Amino acid sequence: MFSKGQIIFGVLFFIVFAIIIGFTYRKDLKLHKRFYAGSVWVLIAFISFILFIVAIKFFLK
């Protein structure tokens, strides 16, 4: 399906991309704490909503 060169490129690209994203996040950490202070509650609400939908699907099946 994929050649060996494509697989190597994909793996290397993912590793380098993850490292760059990590450095960028660490650099902007002070700004993230300032501007996104309440975002954890939005994440909790989103996960709760998804779990609620799954529970409805499970019980009405």
PDBQT receptor file of N, H, CA, C and O in Angstrom, charges set to zero:
ATOM      1  N   MET A   1       0.826  -1.184   0.000  1.00  0.00    +0.000 N 
ATOM      2  CA  MET A   1       0.000   0.000   0.000  1.00  0.00    +0.000 C 
ATOM      3  C   MET A   1       0.879   1.260   0.000  1.00  0.00    +0.000 C 
ATOM      4  O   MET A   1       0.722   2.121  -0.866  1.00  0.00    +0.000 OA
ATOM      5  N   PHE A   2       1.792   1.371   0.955  1.00  0.00    +0.000 N 
ATOM      6  H   PHE A   2       1.920   0.671   1.658  1.00  0.00    +0.000 HD
ATOM      7  CA  PHE A   2       2.744   2.479   0.991  1.00  0.00    +0.000 C 
ATOM      8  C   PHE A   2       4.138   1.924   0.761  1.00  0.00    +0.000 C 
ATOM      9  O   PHE A   2       4.453   0.807   1.172  1.00  0.00    +0.000 OA
ATOM     10  N   SER A   3       4.960   2.713   0.105  1.00  0.00    +0.000 N 
ATOM     11  H   SER A   3       4.704   3.620  -0.228  1.00  0.00    +0.000 HD
ATOM     12  CA  SER A   3       6.345   2.276  -0.073  1.00  0.00    +0.000 C 
ATOM     13  C   SER A   3       7.125   2.531   1.218  1.00  0.00    +0.000 C 
ATOM     14  O   SER A   3       6.667   3.256   2.101  1.00  0.00    +0.000 OA
ATOM     15  N   LYS A   4       8.298   1.928   1.312  1.00  0.00    +0.000 N 
ATOM     16  H   LYS A   4       8.671   1.339   0.594  1.00  0.00    +0.000 HD
ATOM     17  CA  LYS A   4       9.121   2.088   2.510  1.00  0.00    +0.000 C 
ATOM     18  C   LYS A   4       9.515   3.554   2.703  1.00  0.00    +0.000 C 
ATOM     19  O   LYS A   4       9.558   4.044   3.832  1.00  0.00    +0.000 OA
ATOM     20  N   GLY A   5       9.800   4.245   1.610  1.00  0.00    +0.000 N 
ATOM     21  H   GLY A   5       9.765   3.847   0.693  1.00  0.00    +0.000 HD
ATOM     22  CA  GLY A   5      10.166   5.659   1.693  1.00  0.00    +0.000 C 
ATOM     23  C   GLY A   5       9.019   6.525   2.199  1.00  0.00    +0.000 C 
ATOM     24  O   GLY A   5       9.242   7.464   2.964  1.00  0.00    +0.000 OA
ATOM     25  N   GLN A   6       7.798   6.217   1.781  1.00  0.00    +0.000 N 
ATOM     26  H   GLN A   6       7.617   5.454   1.160  1.00  0.00    +0.000 HD
ATOM     27  CA  GLN A   6       6.634   6.970   2.243  1.00  0.00    +0.000 C 
ATOM     28  C   GLN A   6       6.397   6.759   3.737  1.00  0.00    +0.000 C 
ATOM     29  O   GLN A   6       6.052   7.699   4.454  1.00  0.00    +0.000 OA
ATOM     30  N   ILE A   7       6.581   5.538   4.198  1.00  0.00    +0.000 N 
ATOM     31  H   ILE A   7       6.861   4.775   3.616  1.00  0.00    +0.000 HD
ATOM     32  CA  ILE A   7       6.394   5.248   5.621  1.00  0.00    +0.000 C 
ATOM     33  C   ILE A   7       7.451   5.975   6.448  1.00  0.00    +0.000 C 
ATOM     34  O   ILE A   7       7.131   6.554   7.486  1.00  0.00    +0.000 OA
ATOM     35  N   ILE A   8       8.692   5.951   6.004  1.00  0.00    +0.000 N 
ATOM     36  H   ILE A   8       8.952   5.480   5.161  1.00  0.00    +0.000 HD
ATOM     37  CA  ILE A   8       9.763   6.654   6.714  1.00  0.00    +0.000 C 
ATOM     38  C   ILE A   8       9.473   8.149   6.744  1.00  0.00    +0.000 C 
ATOM     39  O   ILE A   8       9.618   8.785   7.788  1.00  0.00    +0.000 OA
ATOM     40  N   PHE A   9       9.070   8.710   5.626  1.00  0.00    +0.000 N 
ATOM     41  H   PHE A   9       8.952   8.193   4.778  1.00  0.00    +0.000 HD
ATOM     42  CA  PHE A   9       8.743  10.126   5.575  1.00  0.00    +0.000 C 
ATOM     43  C   PHE A   9       7.606  10.461   6.532  1.00  0.00    +0.000 C 
ATOM     44  O   PHE A   9       7.674  11.461   7.246  1.00  0.00    +0.000 OA
ATOM     45  N   GLY A  10       6.570   9.642   6.555  1.00  0.00    +0.000 N 
ATOM     46  H   GLY A  10       6.514   8.829   5.975  1.00  0.00    +0.000 HD
ATOM     47  CA  GLY A  10       5.429   9.887   7.434  1.00  0.00    +0.000 C 
ATOM     48  C   GLY A  10       5.816   9.861   8.901  1.00  0.00    +0.000 C 
ATOM     49  O   GLY A  10       5.389  10.712   9.681  1.00  0.00    +0.000 OA
ATOM     50  N   VAL A  11       6.627   8.882   9.270  1.00  0.00    +0.000 N 
ATOM     51  H   VAL A  11       6.974   8.190   8.636  1.00  0.00    +0.000 HD
ATOM     52  CA  VAL A  11       7.060   8.776  10.667  1.00  0.00    +0.000 C 
ATOM     53  C   VAL A  11       7.934   9.965  11.046  1.00  0.00    +0.000 C 
ATOM     54  O   VAL A  11       7.730  10.572  12.098  1.00  0.00    +0.000 OA
ATOM     55  N   LEU A  12       8.897  10.301  10.209  1.00  0.00    +0.000 N 
ATOM     56  H   LEU A  12       9.063   9.808   9.355  1.00  0.00    +0.000 HD
ATOM     57  CA  LEU A  12       9.772  11.442  10.495  1.00  0.00    +0.000 C 
ATOM     58  C   LEU A  12       8.986  12.749  10.535  1.00  0.00    +0.000 C 
ATOM     59  O   LEU A  12       9.233  13.595  11.395  1.00  0.00    +0.000 OA
ATOM     60  N   PHE A  13       8.050  12.919   9.620  1.00  0.00    +0.000 N 
ATOM     61  H   PHE A  13       7.850  12.232   8.921  1.00  0.00    +0.000 HD
ATOM     62  CA  PHE A  13       7.231  14.119   9.601  1.00  0.00    +0.000 C 
ATOM     63  C   PHE A  13       6.433  14.239  10.895  1.00  0.00    +0.000 C 
ATOM     64  O   PHE A  13       6.354  15.323  11.473  1.00  0.00    +0.000 OA
ATOM     65  N   PHE A  14       5.842  13.142  11.354  1.00  0.00    +0.000 N 
ATOM     66  H   PHE A  14       5.906  12.262  10.884  1.00  0.00    +0.000 HD
ATOM     67  CA  PHE A  14       5.059  13.160  12.592  1.00  0.00    +0.000 C 
ATOM     68  C   PHE A  14       5.938  13.520  13.788  1.00  0.00    +0.000 C 
ATOM     69  O   PHE A  14       5.533  14.320  14.632  1.00  0.00    +0.000 OA
ATOM     70  N   ILE A  15       7.123  12.944  13.868  1.00  0.00    +0.000 N 
ATOM     71  H   ILE A  15       7.452  12.295  13.183  1.00  0.00    +0.000 HD
ATOM     72  CA  ILE A  15       8.022  13.217  14.994  1.00  0.00    +0.000 C 
ATOM     73  C   ILE A  15       8.436  14.686  15.009  1.00  0.00    +0.000 C 
ATOM     74  O   ILE A  15       8.368  15.339  16.050  1.00  0.00    +0.000 OA
ATOM     75  N   VAL A  16       8.861  15.204  13.865  1.00  0.00    +0.000 N 
ATOM     76  H   VAL A  16       8.915  14.674  13.019  1.00  0.00    +0.000 HD
ATOM     77  CA  VAL A  16       9.285  16.602  13.791  1.00  0.00    +0.000 C 
ATOM     78  C   VAL A  16       8.110  17.533  14.057  1.00  0.00    +0.000 C 
ATOM     79  O   VAL A  16       8.267  18.533  14.758  1.00  0.00    +0.000 OA
ATOM     80  N   PHE A  17       6.960  17.232  13.524  1.00  0.00    +0.000 N 
ATOM     81  H   PHE A  17       6.832  16.419  12.954  1.00  0.00    +0.000 HD
ATOM     82  CA  PHE A  17       5.774  18.053  13.744  1.00  0.00    +0.000 C 
ATOM     83  C   PHE A  17       5.408  18.089  15.226  1.00  0.00    +0.000 C 
ATOM     84  O   PHE A  17       5.104  19.157  15.758  1.00  0.00    +0.000 OA
ATOM     85  N   ALA A  18       5.434  16.937  15.901  1.00  0.00    +0.000 N 
ATOM     86  H   ALA A  18       5.681  16.070  15.469  1.00  0.00    +0.000 HD
ATOM     87  CA  ALA A  18       5.111  16.884  17.323  1.00  0.00    +0.000 C 
ATOM     88  C   ALA A  18       6.116  17.680  18.151  1.00  0.00    +0.000 C 
ATOM     89  O   ALA A  18       5.725  18.349  19.108  1.00  0.00    +0.000 OA
ATOM     90  N   ILE A  19       7.400  17.624  17.805  1.00  0.00    +0.000 N 
ATOM     91  H   ILE A  19       7.718  17.081  17.028  1.00  0.00    +0.000 HD
ATOM     92  CA  ILE A  19       8.424  18.378  18.520  1.00  0.00    +0.000 C 
ATOM     93  C   ILE A  19       8.199  19.879  18.343  1.00  0.00    +0.000 C 
ATOM     94  O   ILE A  19       8.283  20.635  19.311  1.00  0.00    +0.000 OA
ATOM     95  N   ILE A  20       7.914  20.313  17.123  1.00  0.00    +0.000 N 
ATOM     96  H   ILE A  20       7.846  19.699  16.337  1.00  0.00    +0.000 HD
ATOM     97  CA  ILE A  20       7.687  21.741  16.867  1.00  0.00    +0.000 C 
ATOM     98  C   ILE A  20       6.446  22.225  17.606  1.00  0.00    +0.000 C 
ATOM     99  O   ILE A  20       6.465  23.303  18.200  1.00  0.00    +0.000 OA
ATOM    100  N   ILE A  21       5.372  21.449  17.579  1.00  0.00    +0.000 N 
ATOM    101  H   ILE A  21       5.357  20.573  17.097  1.00  0.00    +0.000 HD
ATOM    102  CA  ILE A  21       4.155  21.829  18.301  1.00  0.00    +0.000 C 
ATOM    103  C   ILE A  21       4.436  21.906  19.798  1.00  0.00    +0.000 C 
ATOM    104  O   ILE A  21       3.941  22.813  20.467  1.00  0.00    +0.000 OA
ATOM    105  N   GLY A  22       5.217  20.976  20.336  1.00  0.00    +0.000 N 
ATOM    106  H   GLY A  22       5.619  20.239  19.793  1.00  0.00    +0.000 HD
ATOM    107  CA  GLY A  22       5.570  20.996  21.759  1.00  0.00    +0.000 C 
ATOM    108  C   GLY A  22       6.350  22.238  22.138  1.00  0.00    +0.000 C 
ATOM    109  O   GLY A  22       6.048  22.871  23.149  1.00  0.00    +0.000 OA
ATOM    110  N   PHE A  23       7.353  22.599  21.340  1.00  0.00    +0.000 N 
ATOM    111  H   PHE A  23       7.598  22.084  20.518  1.00  0.00    +0.000 HD
ATOM    112  CA  PHE A  23       8.122  23.813  21.624  1.00  0.00    +0.000 C 
ATOM    113  C   PHE A  23       7.253  25.059  21.535  1.00  0.00    +0.000 C 
ATOM    114  O   PHE A  23       7.376  25.963  22.362  1.00  0.00    +0.000 OA
ATOM    115  N   THR A  24       6.388  25.111  20.550  1.00  0.00    +0.000 N 
ATOM    116  H   THR A  24       6.288  24.377  19.879  1.00  0.00    +0.000 HD
ATOM    117  CA  THR A  24       5.508  26.268  20.392  1.00  0.00    +0.000 C 
ATOM    118  C   THR A  24       4.548  26.388  21.567  1.00  0.00    +0.000 C 
ATOM    119  O   THR A  24       4.298  27.488  22.059  1.00  0.00    +0.000 OA
ATOM    120  N   TYR A  25       4.011  25.263  22.016  1.00  0.00    +0.000 N 
ATOM    121  H   TYR A  25       4.214  24.369  21.616  1.00  0.00    +0.000 HD
ATOM    122  CA  TYR A  25       3.108  25.289  23.158  1.00  0.00    +0.000 C 
ATOM    123  C   TYR A  25       3.834  25.778  24.403  1.00  0.00    +0.000 C 
ATOM    124  O   TYR A  25       3.301  26.604  25.144  1.00  0.00    +0.000 OA
ATOM    125  N   ARG A  26       5.048  25.276  24.643  1.00  0.00    +0.000 N 
ATOM    126  H   ARG A  26       5.480  24.606  24.041  1.00  0.00    +0.000 HD
ATOM    127  CA  ARG A  26       5.811  25.712  25.816  1.00  0.00    +0.000 C 
ATOM    128  C   ARG A  26       6.124  27.201  25.746  1.00  0.00    +0.000 C 
ATOM    129  O   ARG A  26       6.116  27.887  26.769  1.00  0.00    +0.000 OA
ATOM    130  N   LYS A  27       6.396  27.697  24.561  1.00  0.00    +0.000 N 
ATOM    131  H   LYS A  27       6.403  27.140  23.731  1.00  0.00    +0.000 HD
ATOM    132  CA  LYS A  27       6.711  29.114  24.385  1.00  0.00    +0.000 C 
ATOM    133  C   LYS A  27       5.495  29.981  24.710  1.00  0.00    +0.000 C 
ATOM    134  O   LYS A  27       5.649  31.056  25.289  1.00  0.00    +0.000 OA
ATOM    135  N   ASP A  28       4.300  29.539  24.352  1.00  0.00    +0.000 N 
ATOM    136  H   ASP A  28       4.175  28.666  23.881  1.00  0.00    +0.000 HD
ATOM    137  CA  ASP A  28       3.081  30.320  24.536  1.00  0.00    +0.000 C 
ATOM    138  C   ASP A  28       2.303  29.939  25.791  1.00  0.00    +0.000 C 
ATOM    139  O   ASP A  28       1.143  30.327  25.930  1.00  0.00    +0.000 OA
ATOM    140  N   LEU A  29       2.909  29.193  26.702  1.00  0.00    +0.000 N 
ATOM    141  H   LEU A  29       3.851  28.878  26.589  1.00  0.00    +0.000 HD
ATOM    142  CA  LEU A  29       2.189  28.700  27.874  1.00  0.00    +0.000 C 
ATOM    143  C   LEU A  29       1.638  29.827  28.739  1.00  0.00    +0.000 C 
ATOM    144  O   LEU A  29       0.533  29.717  29.271  1.00  0.00    +0.000 OA
ATOM    145  N   LYS A  30       2.401  30.912  28.885  1.00  0.00    +0.000 N 
ATOM    146  H   LYS A  30       3.298  31.001  28.453  1.00  0.00    +0.000 HD
ATOM    147  CA  LYS A  30       1.937  32.029  29.698  1.00  0.00    +0.000 C 
ATOM    148  C   LYS A  30       0.678  32.668  29.089  1.00  0.00    +0.000 C 
ATOM    149  O   LYS A  30      -0.250  33.032  29.812  1.00  0.00    +0.000 OA
ATOM    150  N   LEU A  31       0.657  32.797  27.775  1.00  0.00    +0.000 N 
ATOM    151  H   LEU A  31       1.410  32.501  27.188  1.00  0.00    +0.000 HD
ATOM    152  CA  LEU A  31      -0.523  33.354  27.100  1.00  0.00    +0.000 C 
ATOM    153  C   LEU A  31      -1.711  32.407  27.207  1.00  0.00    +0.000 C 
ATOM    154  O   LEU A  31      -2.847  32.856  27.360  1.00  0.00    +0.000 OA
ATOM    155  N   HIS A  32      -1.466  31.114  27.130  1.00  0.00    +0.000 N 
ATOM    156  H   HIS A  32      -0.543  30.749  27.007  1.00  0.00    +0.000 HD
ATOM    157  CA  HIS A  32      -2.555  30.139  27.226  1.00  0.00    +0.000 C 
ATOM    158  C   HIS A  32      -3.216  30.211  28.595  1.00  0.00    +0.000 C 
ATOM    159  O   HIS A  32      -4.443  30.164  28.693  1.00  0.00    +0.000 OA
ATOM    160  N   LYS A  33      -2.420  30.323  29.650  1.00  0.00    +0.000 N 
ATOM    161  H   LYS A  33      -1.424  30.361  29.571  1.00  0.00    +0.000 HD
ATOM    162  CA  LYS A  33      -2.987  30.412  30.999  1.00  0.00    +0.000 C 
ATOM    163  C   LYS A  33      -3.807  31.682  31.165  1.00  0.00    +0.000 C 
ATOM    164  O   LYS A  33      -4.790  31.694  31.906  1.00  0.00    +0.000 OA
ATOM    165  N   ARG A  34      -3.416  32.733  30.492  1.00  0.00    +0.000 N 
ATOM    166  H   ARG A  34      -2.618  32.722  29.890  1.00  0.00    +0.000 HD
ATOM    167  CA  ARG A  34      -4.111  34.014  30.628  1.00  0.00    +0.000 C 
ATOM    168  C   ARG A  34      -5.421  34.045  29.841  1.00  0.00    +0.000 C 
ATOM    169  O   ARG A  34      -6.444  34.478  30.371  1.00  0.00    +0.000 OA
ATOM    170  N   PHE A  35      -5.408  33.600  28.603  1.00  0.00    +0.000 N 
ATOM    171  H   PHE A  35      -4.577  33.248  28.172  1.00  0.00    +0.000 HD
ATOM    172  CA  PHE A  35      -6.563  33.743  27.729  1.00  0.00    +0.000 C 
ATOM    173  C   PHE A  35      -7.501  32.539  27.726  1.00  0.00    +0.000 C 
ATOM    174  O   PHE A  35      -8.667  32.673  27.354  1.00  0.00    +0.000 OA
ATOM    175  N   TYR A  36      -7.024  31.391  28.126  1.00  0.00    +0.000 N 
ATOM    176  H   TYR A  36      -6.077  31.283  28.429  1.00  0.00    +0.000 HD
ATOM    177  CA  TYR A  36      -7.847  30.176  28.080  1.00  0.00    +0.000 C 
ATOM    178  C   TYR A  36      -8.027  29.569  29.469  1.00  0.00    +0.000 C 
ATOM    179  O   TYR A  36      -7.978  28.350  29.632  1.00  0.00    +0.000 OA
ATOM    180  N   ALA A  37      -8.236  30.422  30.464  1.00  0.00    +0.000 N 
ATOM    181  H   ALA A  37      -8.276  31.413  30.332  1.00  0.00    +0.000 HD
ATOM    182  CA  ALA A  37      -8.301  29.974  31.859  1.00  0.00    +0.000 C 
ATOM    183  C   ALA A  37      -9.493  29.046  32.104  1.00  0.00    +0.000 C 
ATOM    184  O   ALA A  37      -9.343  28.062  32.828  1.00  0.00    +0.000 OA
ATOM    185  N   GLY A  38     -10.667  29.319  31.534  1.00  0.00    +0.000 N 
ATOM    186  H   GLY A  38     -10.789  30.119  30.946  1.00  0.00    +0.000 HD
ATOM    187  CA  GLY A  38     -11.848  28.507  31.798  1.00  0.00    +0.000 C 
ATOM    188  C   GLY A  38     -12.141  27.455  30.753  1.00  0.00    +0.000 C 
ATOM    189  O   GLY A  38     -13.232  26.884  30.735  1.00  0.00    +0.000 OA
ATOM    190  N   SER A  39     -11.192  27.194  29.891  1.00  0.00    +0.000 N 
ATOM    191  H   SER A  39     -10.306  27.658  29.906  1.00  0.00    +0.000 HD
ATOM    192  CA  SER A  39     -11.466  26.274  28.788  1.00  0.00    +0.000 C 
ATOM    193  C   SER A  39     -11.618  24.827  29.247  1.00  0.00    +0.000 C 
ATOM    194  O   SER A  39     -12.204  24.014  28.533  1.00  0.00    +0.000 OA
ATOM    195  N   VAL A  40     -11.102  24.496  30.426  1.00  0.00    +0.000 N 
ATOM    196  H   VAL A  40     -10.626  25.156  31.007  1.00  0.00    +0.000 HD
ATOM    197  CA  VAL A  40     -11.244  23.123  30.917  1.00  0.00    +0.000 C 
ATOM    198  C   VAL A  40     -12.715  22.788  31.141  1.00  0.00    +0.000 C 
ATOM    199  O   VAL A  40     -13.116  21.637  30.969  1.00  0.00    +0.000 OA
ATOM    200  N   TRP A  41     -13.525  23.775  31.521  1.00  0.00    +0.000 N 
ATOM    201  H   TRP A  41     -13.199  24.710  31.661  1.00  0.00    +0.000 HD
ATOM    202  CA  TRP A  41     -14.960  23.533  31.739  1.00  0.00    +0.000 C 
ATOM    203  C   TRP A  41     -15.673  23.275  30.422  1.00  0.00    +0.000 C 
ATOM    204  O   TRP A  41     -16.620  22.490  30.372  1.00  0.00    +0.000 OA
ATOM    205  N   VAL A  42     -15.234  23.919  29.373  1.00  0.00    +0.000 N 
ATOM    206  H   VAL A  42     -14.465  24.557  29.413  1.00  0.00    +0.000 HD
ATOM    207  CA  VAL A  42     -15.806  23.668  28.050  1.00  0.00    +0.000 C 
ATOM    208  C   VAL A  42     -15.474  22.246  27.615  1.00  0.00    +0.000 C 
ATOM    209  O   VAL A  42     -16.327  21.556  27.057  1.00  0.00    +0.000 OA
ATOM    210  N   LEU A  43     -14.254  21.803  27.862  1.00  0.00    +0.000 N 
ATOM    211  H   LEU A  43     -13.561  22.363  28.315  1.00  0.00    +0.000 HD
ATOM    212  CA  LEU A  43     -13.850  20.438  27.531  1.00  0.00    +0.000 C 
ATOM    213  C   LEU A  43     -14.677  19.424  28.317  1.00  0.00    +0.000 C 
ATOM    214  O   LEU A  43     -15.142  18.431  27.757  1.00  0.00    +0.000 OA
ATOM    215  N   ILE A  44     -14.859  19.672  29.609  1.00  0.00    +0.000 N 
ATOM    216  H   ILE A  44     -14.481  20.478  30.064  1.00  0.00    +0.000 HD
ATOM    217  CA  ILE A  44     -15.658  18.767  30.443  1.00  0.00    +0.000 C 
ATOM    218  C   ILE A  44     -17.096  18.707  29.937  1.00  0.00    +0.000 C 
ATOM    219  O   ILE A  44     -17.685  17.628  29.868  1.00  0.00    +0.000 OA
ATOM    220  N   ALA A  45     -17.664  19.860  29.584  1.00  0.00    +0.000 N 
ATOM    221  H   ALA A  45     -17.185  20.736  29.641  1.00  0.00    +0.000 HD
ATOM    222  CA  ALA A  45     -19.032  19.885  29.063  1.00  0.00    +0.000 C 
ATOM    223  C   ALA A  45     -19.136  19.125  27.746  1.00  0.00    +0.000 C 
ATOM    224  O   ALA A  45     -20.104  18.396  27.528  1.00  0.00    +0.000 OA
ATOM    225  N   PHE A  46     -18.164  19.285  26.880  1.00  0.00    +0.000 N 
ATOM    226  H   PHE A  46     -17.378  19.876  27.057  1.00  0.00    +0.000 HD
ATOM    227  CA  PHE A  46     -18.170  18.597  25.587  1.00  0.00    +0.000 C 
ATOM    228  C   PHE A  46     -18.095  17.084  25.778  1.00  0.00    +0.000 C 
ATOM    229  O   PHE A  46     -18.855  16.339  25.160  1.00  0.00    +0.000 OA
ATOM    230  N   ILE A  47     -17.177  16.631  26.635  1.00  0.00    +0.000 N 
ATOM    231  H   ILE A  47     -16.560  17.236  27.137  1.00  0.00    +0.000 HD
ATOM    232  CA  ILE A  47     -17.042  15.196  26.884  1.00  0.00    +0.000 C 
ATOM    233  C   ILE A  47     -18.311  14.647  27.522  1.00  0.00    +0.000 C 
ATOM    234  O   ILE A  47     -18.752  13.549  27.183  1.00  0.00    +0.000 OA
ATOM    235  N   SER A  48     -18.902  15.407  28.447  1.00  0.00    +0.000 N 
ATOM    236  H   SER A  48     -18.544  16.299  28.722  1.00  0.00    +0.000 HD
ATOM    237  CA  SER A  48     -20.153  14.976  29.081  1.00  0.00    +0.000 C 
ATOM    238  C   SER A  48     -21.271  14.846  28.051  1.00  0.00    +0.000 C 
ATOM    239  O   SER A  48     -22.055  13.899  28.104  1.00  0.00    +0.000 OA
ATOM    240  N   PHE A  49     -21.348  15.778  27.129  1.00  0.00    +0.000 N 
ATOM    241  H   PHE A  49     -20.711  16.548  27.086  1.00  0.00    +0.000 HD
ATOM    242  CA  PHE A  49     -22.367  15.742  26.091  1.00  0.00    +0.000 C 
ATOM    243  C   PHE A  49     -22.200  14.506  25.209  1.00  0.00    +0.000 C 
ATOM    244  O   PHE A  49     -23.178  13.827  24.897  1.00  0.00    +0.000 OA
ATOM    245  N   ILE A  50     -20.970  14.216  24.810  1.00  0.00    +0.000 N 
ATOM    246  H   ILE A  50     -20.175  14.768  25.063  1.00  0.00    +0.000 HD
ATOM    247  CA  ILE A  50     -20.701  13.037  23.981  1.00  0.00    +0.000 C 
ATOM    248  C   ILE A  50     -21.067  11.760  24.745  1.00  0.00    +0.000 C 
ATOM    249  O   ILE A  50     -21.674  10.851  24.178  1.00  0.00    +0.000 OA
ATOM    250  N   LEU A  51     -20.698  11.689  26.030  1.00  0.00    +0.000 N 
ATOM    251  H   LEU A  51     -20.205  12.427  26.490  1.00  0.00    +0.000 HD
ATOM    252  CA  LEU A  51     -21.050  10.514  26.836  1.00  0.00    +0.000 C 
ATOM    253  C   LEU A  51     -22.558  10.388  26.992  1.00  0.00    +0.000 C 
ATOM    254  O   LEU A  51     -23.083   9.275  27.003  1.00  0.00    +0.000 OA
ATOM    255  N   PHE A  52     -23.260  11.507  27.111  1.00  0.00    +0.000 N 
ATOM    256  H   PHE A  52     -22.833  12.411  27.101  1.00  0.00    +0.000 HD
ATOM    257  CA  PHE A  52     -24.716  11.500  27.206  1.00  0.00    +0.000 C 
ATOM    258  C   PHE A  52     -25.335  10.932  25.927  1.00  0.00    +0.000 C 
ATOM    259  O   PHE A  52     -26.265  10.127  25.993  1.00  0.00    +0.000 OA
ATOM    260  N   ILE A  53     -24.831  11.341  24.779  1.00  0.00    +0.000 N 
ATOM    261  H   ILE A  53     -24.076  11.994  24.725  1.00  0.00    +0.000 HD
ATOM    262  CA  ILE A  53     -25.336  10.831  23.500  1.00  0.00    +0.000 C 
ATOM    263  C   ILE A  53     -25.075   9.330  23.386  1.00  0.00    +0.000 C 
ATOM    264  O   ILE A  53     -25.945   8.584  22.937  1.00  0.00    +0.000 OA
ATOM    265  N   VAL A  54     -23.886   8.883  23.788  1.00  0.00    +0.000 N 
ATOM    266  H   VAL A  54     -23.179   9.489  24.153  1.00  0.00    +0.000 HD
ATOM    267  CA  VAL A  54     -23.564   7.459  23.742  1.00  0.00    +0.000 C 
ATOM    268  C   VAL A  54     -24.481   6.676  24.680  1.00  0.00    +0.000 C 
ATOM    269  O   VAL A  54     -24.945   5.589  24.338  1.00  0.00    +0.000 OA
ATOM    270  N   ALA A  55     -24.738   7.235  25.864  1.00  0.00    +0.000 N 
ATOM    271  H   ALA A  55     -24.360   8.118  26.142  1.00  0.00    +0.000 HD
ATOM    272  CA  ALA A  55     -25.616   6.546  26.826  1.00  0.00    +0.000 C 
ATOM    273  C   ALA A  55     -27.056   6.427  26.274  1.00  0.00    +0.000 C 
ATOM    274  O   ALA A  55     -27.698   5.388  26.427  1.00  0.00    +0.000 OA
ATOM    275  N   ILE A  56     -27.545   7.486  25.641  1.00  0.00    +0.000 N 
ATOM    276  H   ILE A  56     -27.024   8.330  25.516  1.00  0.00    +0.000 HD
ATOM    277  CA  ILE A  56     -28.872   7.428  25.032  1.00  0.00    +0.000 C 
ATOM    278  C   ILE A  56     -28.923   6.357  23.955  1.00  0.00    +0.000 C 
ATOM    279  O   ILE A  56     -29.876   5.580  23.888  1.00  0.00    +0.000 OA
ATOM    280  N   LYS A  57     -27.904   6.316  23.119  1.00  0.00    +0.000 N 
ATOM    281  H   LYS A  57     -27.130   6.947  23.174  1.00  0.00    +0.000 HD
ATOM    282  CA  LYS A  57     -27.853   5.313  22.062  1.00  0.00    +0.000 C 
ATOM    283  C   LYS A  57     -27.804   3.907  22.655  1.00  0.00    +0.000 C 
ATOM    284  O   LYS A  57     -28.463   2.995  22.155  1.00  0.00    +0.000 OA
ATOM    285  N   PHE A  58     -27.027   3.733  23.715  1.00  0.00    +0.000 N 
ATOM    286  H   PHE A  58     -26.492   4.474  24.121  1.00  0.00    +0.000 HD
ATOM    287  CA  PHE A  58     -26.888   2.422  24.332  1.00  0.00    +0.000 C 
ATOM    288  C   PHE A  58     -28.208   1.965  24.953  1.00  0.00    +0.000 C 
ATOM    289  O   PHE A  58     -28.603   0.813  24.776  1.00  0.00    +0.000 OA
ATOM    290  N   PHE A  59     -28.891   2.846  25.674  1.00  0.00    +0.000 N 
ATOM    291  H   PHE A  59     -28.570   3.782  25.818  1.00  0.00    +0.000 HD
ATOM    292  CA  PHE A  59     -30.128   2.455  26.371  1.00  0.00    +0.000 C 
ATOM    293  C   PHE A  59     -31.324   2.330  25.456  1.00  0.00    +0.000 C 
ATOM    294  O   PHE A  59     -32.245   1.578  25.772  1.00  0.00    +0.000 OA
ATOM    295  N   LEU A  60     -31.355   3.024  24.349  1.00  0.00    +0.000 N 
ATOM    296  H   LEU A  60     -30.607   3.635  24.092  1.00  0.00    +0.000 HD
ATOM    297  CA  LEU A  60     -32.495   2.951  23.432  1.00  0.00    +0.000 C 
ATOM    298  C   LEU A  60     -32.297   1.892  22.350  1.00  0.00    +0.000 C 
ATOM    299  O   LEU A  60     -33.142   1.738  21.469  1.00  0.00    +0.000 OA
ATOM    300  N   LYS A  61     -31.222   1.189  22.412  1.00  0.00    +0.000 N 
ATOM    301  H   LYS A  61     -30.536   1.315  23.128  1.00  0.00    +0.000 HD
ATOM    302  CA  LYS A  61     -30.933   0.171  21.405  1.00  0.00    +0.000 C 
ATOM    303  C   LYS A  61     -31.765  -1.062  21.607  1.00  0.00    +0.000 C 
ATOM    304  O   LYS A  61     -31.645  -2.020  20.843  1.00  0.00    +0.000 OA
TER     305      LYS A  61
